[in-house]
Amino acid sequence: MTFLYFAFAMNLIQYPTIYLEQKTHKKESQLLLKFSFDEKLKGLIKSVEGTHWSQTLNAWYLKNSEENLALILELFKDVTKVDTSRISKKTYFKRNLMESQRQLLNTFYLFLKGKRYSPSTIQTYTFFIADFISFHTKTPLEELTNRAVELFIETVFIERKYSVSSQRQFISALKAFTSFYPQTKIHNLSLERPKKSRILPNVLSQEEVVKIIQHTKNLKHRAIIVLLYSSGLRIGEVTSLLLKNIDTLRRQVKVEGGKGRKDRFVILANTFLPLLQNYLTTFKPVFYFIEGPTGKKYSESSIRKFLFKSVQNAGISKKVTPHTLRHSYATHLLENGVGLRHIQELLGHARPETTMIYTHVAKKDLLEIQSPLDTILLNLNKNDKREQKLLLSRDILL
């Protein structure tokens, strides 16, 4: 997203104005983004996690929250005009920070950077702590207690319907802040994160994966999609993959600095090798596995964009992202009999509980379970001496 953002900022082309609106859709308050069609703006919006296109609303939308509003305003700040006149002014959470508080936040930002947190985590943590300090701006930091935290959550998170995921991130940000600034009366050990919602990942069938690959005609795009699926890589791991870390002889790829700053090895599919060789011979990348026009990292938004088109061309109605391919890879490994411990290593999960989610979506064992309705009708058919069997599609004979 960063590369694309600066590409926009340096461009002199005038992009269409984005109009923000609020509307209830799918029983939730949504933040709508409307603008005259522009391929680049569309690509940038699609790079924001949680955005969806609605044919009914004729607009892009994401959950209406302070966090998402701030994200959109920051994302397009130097790109194009964002018209907020159509949304409620209550949506804004105005910060009232003193200069000393701003300096403290800047120091906290550098503290997180020194701890080697990812750029997105640094941004999120600083955002939450800035809101927290602003909310209690009249209270010295040294006097903030656990009750101050509860009050902030009750007022901001609950009333404004922030997600459980956001609340968990805030608690993590606060724990980092109290480590940085221990003079508060906030006790880390008594702070608990709410239980994370367990949402099962969206998974493609093996046939759907093949269809997506078949409908990806561009050689570079096909190579990226195949690597994403066949090795179970995260999108950031693919864009950061160095050519020197691809070992075709051992059929291995070394992933450096993955999530949690961990290195690991993943497998390279045998059937991918001819396509890989064809791609390397044709495009001749120098440093990265995939490179942009200037030899720099390939943008993640470009991958999301062409994958979206391939899915459409394949006639698949499911929402498919690069991470869907990773989920599908893990699920298919499990269905093929690979143990959870090996899958955990290949995916780079720190905890086995994270990998366990795939046991809930793997269909191999589930398909072997017989519904009690099937058992009942089967037994009745066996005991029925008449030739005509009992079928649900017509009246059951008694």
SULGIKA-V378142 format. One record per residue. N is the residue number from 0. RES is the residue in three letters. SS is DSSP state (a for helix, b for strand, c for the rest). OMEGA is omega in radians with two decimals (* if undefined). NEAR is the number of other ideal C-beta (glycine too) atoms within 12 Angstrom. Layout:
BEGIN
N|RES|SS|OMEGA|NEAR, N|RES|SS|OMEGA|NEAR
END
This chain:
BEGIN
0|MET|c|-3.07|32, 1|THR|a|-3.12|22, 2|PHE|a|-3.13|25, 3|LEU|a|-3.12|34, 4|TYR|a|-3.12|26, 5|PHE|a|3.06|17, 6|ALA|a|3.08|25, 7|PHE|a|-3.03|29, 8|ALA|a|-3.10|19, 9|MET|c|-3.09|12, 10|ASN|c|-3.11|18, 11|LEU|c|-3.14|8, 12|ILE|c|3.10|15, 13|GLN|c|-3.13|14, 14|TYR|c|-3.12|27, 15|PRO|c|3.07|23, 16|THR|c|3.08|21, 17|ILE|b|3.13|33, 18|TYR|b|3.13|25, 19|LEU|b|3.08|34, 20|GLU|b|3.05|30, 21|GLN|b|3.14|29, 22|LYS|b|3.07|26, 23|THR|b|-3.13|16, 24|HIS|b|-3.08|24, 25|LYS|c|3.06|15, 26|LYS|c|3.10|9, 27|GLU|b|3.08|18, 28|SER|b|-3.09|26, 29|GLN|b|3.04|31, 30|LEU|b|-3.08|41, 31|LEU|b|3.06|35, 32|LEU|b|-3.12|45, 33|LYS|b|3.13|28, 34|PHE|c|3.05|29, 35|SER|c|-2.98|17, 36|PHE|c|3.04|17, 37|ASP|c|-3.03|24, 38|GLU|a|-3.10|20, 39|LYS|a|3.08|27, 40|LEU|a|3.12|35, 41|LYS|a|3.13|27, 42|GLY|a|3.14|32, 43|LEU|a|3.12|39, 44|ILE|a|-3.13|44, 45|LYS|a|3.13|34, 46|SER|c|3.11|36, 47|VAL|c|-3.11|35, 48|GLU|c|3.09|25, 49|GLY|c|3.12|25, 50|THR|c|-3.14|31, 51|HIS|b|3.04|26, 52|TRP|b|3.10|23, 53|SER|b|3.09|19, 54|GLN|c|-3.13|10, 55|THR|c|-3.12|13, 56|LEU|c|-3.07|21, 57|ASN|c|-3.09|18, 58|ALA|b|2.95|29, 59|TRP|b|-3.14|34, 60|TYR|b|3.01|32, 61|LEU|b|-3.04|35, 62|LYS|b|-3.11|32, 63|ASN|c|3.11|31, 64|SER|c|3.10|31, 65|GLU|a|-3.10|36, 66|GLU|a|-3.12|36, 67|ASN|a|3.09|36, 68|LEU|a|3.14|35, 69|ALA|a|3.13|29, 70|LEU|a|-3.13|31, 71|ILE|a|-3.12|38, 72|LEU|a|3.14|28, 73|GLU|a|-3.09|20, 74|LEU|a|-3.05|32, 75|PHE|c|-3.05|35, 76|LYS|c|-3.11|16, 77|ASP|c|-3.10|18, 78|VAL|c|-3.13|32, 79|THR|c|-3.12|29, 80|LYS|c|3.06|19, 81|VAL|b|-3.10|31, 82|ASP|b|-3.12|20, 83|THR|c|-3.05|25, 84|SER|c|-3.08|13, 85|ARG|c|-3.14|20, 86|ILE|c|-3.10|28, 87|SER|c|3.12|18, 88|LYS|a|3.11|12, 89|LYS|a|-3.11|15, 90|THR|a|-3.10|26, 91|TYR|c|3.04|18, 92|PHE|c|-3.04|28, 93|LYS|c|3.11|15, 94|ARG|c|3.12|24, 95|ASN|c|-3.04|16, 96|LEU|c|3.04|22, 97|MET|c|-3.10|16, 98|GLU|a|3.13|10, 99|SER|a|3.12|14, 100|GLN|a|3.10|27, 101|ARG|a|3.13|20, 102|GLN|a|3.11|14, 103|LEU|a|3.13|26, 104|LEU|a|3.09|33, 105|ASN|a|3.10|20, 106|THR|a|3.09|19, 107|PHE|a|3.10|33, 108|TYR|a|3.13|28, 109|LEU|a|3.08|16, 110|PHE|a|3.12|24, 111|LEU|a|3.13|31, 112|LYS|a|3.12|20, 113|GLY|a|3.10|13, 114|LYS|c|3.10|18, 115|ARG|c|3.00|13, 116|TYR|c|3.12|26, 117|SER|c|-3.14|21, 118|PRO|a|-3.12|17, 119|SER|a|3.11|21, 120|THR|a|3.11|23, 121|ILE|a|-3.13|25, 122|GLN|a|-3.11|26, 123|THR|a|-3.12|29, 124|TYR|a|-3.14|35, 125|THR|a|3.12|35, 126|PHE|a|-3.10|33, 127|PHE|a|-3.12|40, 128|ILE|a|3.08|45, 129|ALA|a|3.11|32, 130|ASP|a|-3.12|38, 131|PHE|a|3.14|40, 132|ILE|a|3.12|35, 133|SER|a|3.13|25, 134|PHE|a|3.13|31, 135|HIS|c|-2.99|30, 136|THR|c|-3.12|22, 137|LYS|c|-3.14|15, 138|THR|c|3.10|22, 139|PRO|c|-3.10|19, 140|LEU|a|-3.10|28, 141|GLU|a|-3.11|15, 142|GLU|a|3.14|14, 143|LEU|c|-3.11|30, 144|THR|b|3.08|21, 145|ASN|a|3.11|21, 146|ARG|a|3.09|18, 147|ALA|a|3.09|30, 148|VAL|a|-3.14|36, 149|GLU|a|-3.14|25, 150|LEU|a|3.12|19, 151|PHE|a|3.13|34, 152|ILE|a|-3.12|30, 153|GLU|a|-3.07|16, 154|THR|a|-3.03|19, 155|VAL|a|-3.02|28, 156|PHE|a|-3.07|31, 157|ILE|a|-3.09|17, 158|GLU|c|-3.11|15, 159|ARG|c|3.00|28, 160|LYS|c|3.00|22, 161|TYR|c|-3.11|31, 162|SER|c|3.07|26, 163|VAL|a|3.13|20, 164|SER|a|3.12|24, 165|SER|a|3.13|34, 166|GLN|a|3.09|32, 167|ARG|a|3.11|24, 168|GLN|a|3.12|30, 169|PHE|a|3.13|36, 170|ILE|a|3.10|33, 171|SER|a|3.11|27, 172|ALA|a|-3.12|38, 173|LEU|a|3.10|36, 174|LYS|a|3.08|28, 175|ALA|a|-3.12|31, 176|PHE|a|3.14|36, 177|THR|a|3.01|32, 178|SER|a|3.11|20, 179|PHE|a|-3.08|30, 180|TYR|c|-3.02|25, 181|PRO|c|-3.09|16, 182|GLN|c|3.13|15, 183|THR|c|3.09|29, 184|LYS|b|3.12|20, 185|ILE|c|-3.09|33, 186|HIS|c|-3.05|18, 187|ASN|a|-3.01|21, 188|LEU|a|-3.10|9, 189|SER|a|-3.14|16, 190|LEU|c|-3.14|27, 191|GLU|c|3.07|18, 192|ARG|c|3.06|20, 193|PRO|c|-3.14|20, 194|LYS|c|-3.14|10, 195|LYS|c|3.09|18, 196|SER|c|3.13|13, 197|ARG|c|3.14|14, 198|ILE|c|-3.11|13, 199|LEU|c|-3.11|15, 200|PRO|c|3.05|28, 201|ASN|c|-3.04|23, 202|VAL|c|3.08|32, 203|LEU|c|2.99|37, 204|SER|c|3.13|22, 205|GLN|a|3.11|22, 206|GLU|a|3.14|15, 207|GLU|a|3.09|27, 208|VAL|a|3.14|34, 209|VAL|a|3.13|23, 210|LYS|a|3.13|22, 211|ILE|a|3.13|38, 212|ILE|a|-3.12|36, 213|GLN|a|-3.11|19, 214|HIS|c|3.03|25, 215|THR|c|-3.01|31, 216|LYS|c|-3.13|16, 217|ASN|c|-3.05|23, 218|LEU|a|-3.14|23, 219|LYS|a|-3.13|30, 220|HIS|a|-3.13|31, 221|ARG|a|3.13|31, 222|ALA|a|3.14|37, 223|ILE|a|-3.12|44, 224|ILE|a|-3.13|47, 225|VAL|a|3.13|36, 226|LEU|a|3.11|42, 227|LEU|a|-3.10|46, 228|TYR|a|-2.98|42, 229|SER|a|3.13|35, 230|SER|a|3.09|39, 231|GLY|c|-3.08|44, 232|LEU|c|2.97|42, 233|ARG|c|-3.08|35, 234|ILE|a|3.12|35, 235|GLY|a|3.10|29, 236|GLU|a|3.11|37, 237|VAL|a|-3.12|42, 238|THR|a|-3.14|33, 239|SER|c|-3.06|29, 240|LEU|c|3.12|35, 241|LEU|b|3.14|24, 242|LEU|a|-3.09|23, 243|LYS|a|-3.11|15, 244|ASN|a|3.07|28, 245|ILE|b|-3.11|34, 246|ASP|b|-3.09|18, 247|THR|c|-3.13|21, 248|LEU|c|3.13|8, 249|ARG|c|-3.11|15, 250|ARG|c|-3.12|19, 251|GLN|b|3.02|18, 252|VAL|b|3.08|37, 253|LYS|b|3.11|27, 254|VAL|b|-3.12|35, 255|GLU|c|3.06|22, 256|GLY|c|3.07|20, 257|GLY|c|-3.13|32, 258|LYS|c|-3.08|26, 259|GLY|c|3.14|19, 260|ARG|c|-3.13|16, 261|LYS|c|3.01|19, 262|ASP|c|3.05|18, 263|ARG|b|3.06|29, 264|PHE|b|3.05|25, 265|VAL|b|-3.09|39, 266|ILE|b|3.06|32, 267|LEU|c|-3.06|31, 268|ALA|c|3.10|27, 269|ASN|a|-3.09|13, 270|THR|a|3.12|16, 271|PHE|a|-3.02|29, 272|LEU|a|3.11|24, 273|PRO|a|3.11|17, 274|LEU|a|3.13|27, 275|LEU|a|-3.14|34, 276|GLN|a|3.11|16, 277|ASN|a|-3.13|17, 278|TYR|a|-3.11|28, 279|LEU|a|3.13|25, 280|THR|a|-3.08|13, 281|THR|a|-3.02|15, 282|PHE|a|3.07|26, 283|LYS|c|3.06|14, 284|PRO|c|-3.04|28, 285|VAL|c|-3.01|16, 286|PHE|c|3.13|19, 287|TYR|b|3.06|26, 288|PHE|c|3.02|34, 289|ILE|c|-3.09|42, 290|GLU|b|3.05|28, 291|GLY|c|-3.09|24, 292|PRO|c|-3.09|15, 293|THR|c|3.14|14, 294|GLY|c|3.12|15, 295|LYS|c|-3.14|20, 296|LYS|b|3.05|29, 297|TYR|c|-3.07|34, 298|SER|c|3.12|34, 299|GLU|a|-3.12|36, 300|SER|a|3.10|36, 301|SER|a|3.12|34, 302|ILE|a|3.12|41, 303|ARG|a|-3.09|38, 304|LYS|a|-3.09|29, 305|PHE|a|3.07|34, 306|LEU|a|3.11|40, 307|PHE|a|3.14|34, 308|LYS|a|3.14|25, 309|SER|a|3.12|35, 310|VAL|a|3.10|31, 311|GLN|a|-3.12|20, 312|ASN|a|3.13|20, 313|ALA|c|3.11|26, 314|GLY|c|-3.14|15, 315|ILE|c|-3.06|27, 316|SER|c|3.13|11, 317|LYS|c|3.01|23, 318|LYS|c|-3.07|23, 319|VAL|c|3.05|37, 320|THR|c|3.06|34, 321|PRO|a|-3.14|39, 322|HIS|a|3.06|31, 323|THR|a|3.11|33, 324|LEU|a|3.09|41, 325|ARG|a|3.08|41, 326|HIS|a|-3.11|36, 327|SER|a|3.09|38, 328|TYR|a|-3.10|37, 329|ALA|a|-3.12|41, 330|THR|a|-3.13|37, 331|HIS|a|3.05|32, 332|LEU|a|-3.14|35, 333|LEU|a|3.13|33, 334|GLU|a|3.12|24, 335|ASN|c|3.03|17, 336|GLY|c|3.10|13, 337|VAL|c|-3.09|24, 338|GLY|c|-3.11|16, 339|LEU|a|-3.12|25, 340|ARG|a|3.12|15, 341|HIS|a|3.13|22, 342|ILE|a|3.10|33, 343|GLN|a|3.13|27, 344|GLU|a|-3.11|25, 345|LEU|a|-3.13|32, 346|LEU|a|-3.13|41, 347|GLY|c|3.11|32, 348|HIS|c|3.12|27, 349|ALA|c|-3.08|16, 350|ARG|c|3.12|13, 351|PRO|a|3.14|18, 352|GLU|a|3.13|14, 353|THR|a|-3.12|22, 354|THR|a|-3.09|32, 355|MET|a|-3.12|21, 356|ILE|a|-3.07|27, 357|TYR|a|3.07|36, 358|THR|a|-3.12|25, 359|HIS|a|-3.12|19, 360|VAL|c|3.09|27, 361|ALA|c|-3.00|30, 362|LYS|c|-3.04|21, 363|LYS|a|-3.12|19, 364|ASP|a|-3.12|14, 365|LEU|a|-3.11|15, 366|LEU|a|-3.14|10, 367|GLU|c|3.12|10, 368|ILE|c|-3.12|11, 369|GLN|c|3.10|13, 370|SER|c|3.11|13, 371|PRO|a|3.10|10, 372|LEU|a|3.10|13, 373|ASP|a|-3.13|14, 374|THR|a|-3.14|13, 375|ILE|a|-3.09|16, 376|LEU|a|3.12|21, 377|LEU|a|3.13|17, 378|ASN|a|3.12|14, 379|LEU|a|3.13|21, 380|ASN|a|3.13|20, 381|LYS|a|-3.09|12, 382|ASN|a|-3.11|12, 383|ASP|c|-3.09|17, 384|LYS|c|3.12|10, 385|ARG|c|-3.06|11, 386|GLU|c|-3.09|8, 387|GLN|c|-3.12|13, 388|LYS|c|3.11|18, 389|LEU|c|3.14|23, 390|LEU|c|3.12|14, 391|LEU|c|-3.08|15, 392|SER|c|3.05|8, 393|ARG|c|-3.07|9, 394|ASP|c|3.09|9, 395|ILE|c|-3.14|16, 396|LEU|c|3.13|16, 397|LEU|c|*|7
END
